[in-house]
Amino acid sequence: MPLRARSRHHRGANIQVPLLMHTTTPLLQVDDLHLAFGGIKALSGVSLAAREGQITAVIGPNGAGKTSLFNAISGFYKPQQGRVHFDGDDISALGASRRAALGLARTFQNVALFRGMTVLDNIKLGGHTRLKTHPLAAMWYLGGARREEMALRQEIEREVIDFLEIDHVRHQGVAALPYGLQKRVELARALAMRPKLLMLDEPVAGMNREETEDMARFVLDIQEERGISVLLIEHDMGLVMDIANHVVVLNFGQVIGQGTPAEVRANPEVVRAYLGDAAVTAVAVPA
């Protein structure tokens, strides 16, 4: 049964997930991005929009340029050409930390947690962009720094840890956690930044079916209950078709198709990129 049609029981209520969003205002606008490493072109004129209140998925075969696109949007890579607009502002010249402070938060394809720290401490790091205490006061943990840190901890425990159902492991070291819980902690750290746009790079990669369904449910909750827009890369086509409002398809660094999940599924260029010319012929000429 599609995820959007299921009732949710894990949060203590029987809630039907609404099928569609409220607004089509572009929160993120990417125009004509070109990114090359020497003679290798990672992105060639990529343009897309992630609209406010929606889940936008970026899909494509391995090596299509998906993570390079995420790195360009979040400021880790500097494209040779093109612009990135976020929430109405041109952020093309800003570094990664400035973009994060504006409300761009992301997770990574491989789990990127501090393995020698607890779950709670890893999540608290996500709130550093919002702290206003002077570094010297923070170093000595003076009154204002202490109050700000305690307020951050209370907010994280109430708004993030409880929400993602990881209270039972909050004081454990992340290195000892199962893989699925580590991915959830990374998601929690991104949520602690209070993002306007949450960028998820393969959030269910390597997960079993139960873990995948849990993560999909949390992503839907984040979008629908908290109003946070989501831009995700994912290879699990079942998940993408269930939860995404808009899908962008990359192949060899170029956009070869975009639209609703149904439109993308029926696009011959997309079928060819994934399955080859024979599959396109089979779809076009049914037996």
N, C-alpha and C positions, 0 to 999 in steps of 0.2 A: 504493500500500500504506500502511495507517495507520502513523503514526510509532511507536506503541507496539509494533507487530509487527516493525519493522525491526531488523536487527542493526547495531550501530555499528562502523564500521571506522576512523573518523577519529581515534580515541584509541588506536589500535594494538592493539585487541583485538576479538574477535567476541563481543559481549555481548548477550544477549537482554534487552530491557527488561521487567521485571516489570509485570504488568497492574494491580496494585492496591496500596494503601497499608496501613498497619498500625494506625492509631488514628483515632478519631473525636472526640477531645477538642477542643473549640473553643479555638483560640488567639486568635482575634479575634471579638468579639461586638459587633455594632452594633445598637442598639435605638432605633427610632422617631426617626430623625434628620430634623429639619426645618431647611432652609436657604433663606433668601430674600434677594434683593438688591432692596430697595425693594418694588415690587409683583410682582416676578418670583420665582416659587417654583422653586428649583433642585432641592430635595429635599422630598418630602412623606411623612413617616412611613416612611423606609427602614429596614428591619431585615434583617440577614444575619449568617451565621457563616462564618468561614474556619477550617477544621479543621486540626489539627496533622498534618503529614505529607502534605497534599494540595495539589493545584492547584485553586484556585477562580477561575473566570472571571466577569467582569462584562461583559455585552454589552448592546446596545441601539442604536437608531437615533441619528444625530447629534442632539445637543441633549437627550439623555435624562437627563443629569445624572451621567454616569459619572466624569468628571474632578472635578466638584464633590464627589462622594462621596469620591474619593481625597484631595482637599485637606482635607476634613473629618476623615477618618481620620488623616491624617499631621500635622494640627495647623496647616495653613496657613489654613484657614477655621475660624471658631467658629460652630457651628450655634446657632440660637435655641432648639432643643429637642432632647432625645435624649441618649443616653449611648454612650460607646465604652469597651469593656473589652478589655484586652490582657494575655494570659498571666495571667489571674485578677485583674488590678487595674483599677480604674476610672481611666482616663487622660484623662477628658473635660476636666479643668481644666489639663492640661499643655500647654506650648507645643511647637512642632515639634522643637526641639533636644532637649528632654527625652524626647520620644517616640522620637527617633532613638537616643538613648543606651540606651533600654530594648530596642532590637532591631527597630525599624521602619525599614526602608530602602526607598527608592523610586527609580525612574527617571521621566523626564518624557516627555510626548507629543512635544515638540520637543527635540532634542538640547540639553542644558544643560551643556556643557563649557567650561572656560576655554581659549579658542582660542589664547592666547599661550603656553601651557604644553605640556610634553611629555606623552605618554601616561602615563609613570610618575608624574609629579608630579600629574596629574589623579587618578589612582587613589589615590595616597597621601593625598589630601585626604579620602577616604572613611574613613580610619582616625583622623581627628582626635578623634572622640568617645571613643576608647579611650586617648588619651594622657594621662599624669598629670603631666608636667613642668610646673613653674611657668612662666607666660608670660615672665618676665624671663630665666630660664635658657634657655628656648627661643630668645628673641631673640638672646642672645649665643652660642647653640649650645655651651653648656658641657658638661662630661663626661656627666652624666646625660641631658641632652637629646640629645646625640650618640648615646649608646648606644641610647636608646629609638627614635630615628629610624632607626638602622641595623637594629635588630631588626624594626621595622615594614616597612622596605624588603625585608628578606630574606623575611619572611612573605608579603608581597604577591607577590614574584617567584615564590615556591615554590607558594603556595596559590591565587593568583588569575591571574596572568599566564600561567603554564604551563597552568593549567586551561582558560582561555579561548583558548589558542593565539594569543597576541598578542605573544610574545617578540620577534618580528622587527621590531616597530614601537615597542617600549617607549621608545626615546629620540627618536622622531620627534615633531614638533609635531602636535597633534590636528587643526589646521585643514587640514593637507595630506592627511589620510586620506580614503579613500572613505567614503560615508555609512554603509554596513553596518558597517565597522570602528569608526566613531565611536559607533554604538549599542552595540557590544560593549564599548568602553571605558567607556561610561556604566554598563553592567551591571557591569563590573569594579569601578568605584568604589563601587557599592552593596554588592557582595560584600565589599569591604575593611572594611565596617562590622561584619562578622560578624552579619548579621541573623538574627533568629528568623523574621520574616515579610518576604519580598521582594515589594514592590509594583511591578508593571511596567505602565506606562501606554503601551499600544500598542507593544510591543517590536519588532514587525516592520513597522510602518507605513512605506511607501515602499521596502521591500526587494524585490529580485527573488526568484525561486523558490529559487535556491541559498542566498542569504543567509537567507531565511525558514526553510529546513530546518536550516541551521546553528544559528540562534538557537533554534529549537524543540528541537533536540538538547541545547543547553546548558541550557535551562530544565529539561528532563527530568533531566539529570545533576545539576543543583543540587538538585532535589527528592529524587531517588532515591538519589544517592550521598552527598549531604551532609546530607540530612534537613531541608533548609530549606523551610518552607511558602511557597507562592506565591499571591499574589492579583494577577490580571492583568485589564486592560482590553484587548480586542482586537476588531477588525472582521473579521479573517480567520476565517470560520466553519469552514473546513476545519481550521485549526490548533486552534481551540477544541475542536471535536468530537474531535480526535485525542488531545489531551493533558490536557484538564480532567477532574477527578473530579466537580466540582459546578459548575453554571452558574446565575448569577443574572441575570435579565433586567430592565432598567430601561426605562421609557418615560414621558416627561414627569415625571421625578422620582419615580416610584413603581415598586415591584416588581410586575411583572405575571406573573411565573412564576419558578420555580426547581426544580432537581432535577438528575438525571443528564443528560448530553448527549442521550440518547435521549428522555427525558421532555420536555425543553425543545423538542426538534425537533418533537415531536408536539403541543405545547400550542397550541390554537387562538388564544389571546390573543397568543402570540409570533408566530405566522404572520401574524396580522392586523396587528400593529405593523410588521412588516417588509414585507409583501407586499399588504396590504389585504384587504377582505372577500371579494373574488372568489376569492382564493387559498384562504381558509378553506372556501368553498363547494366548490371543486374538490377539496380534500382530503377533505371530509366526504362528498361524493357522487362517487365515482370513476366514470369513464366505463365 
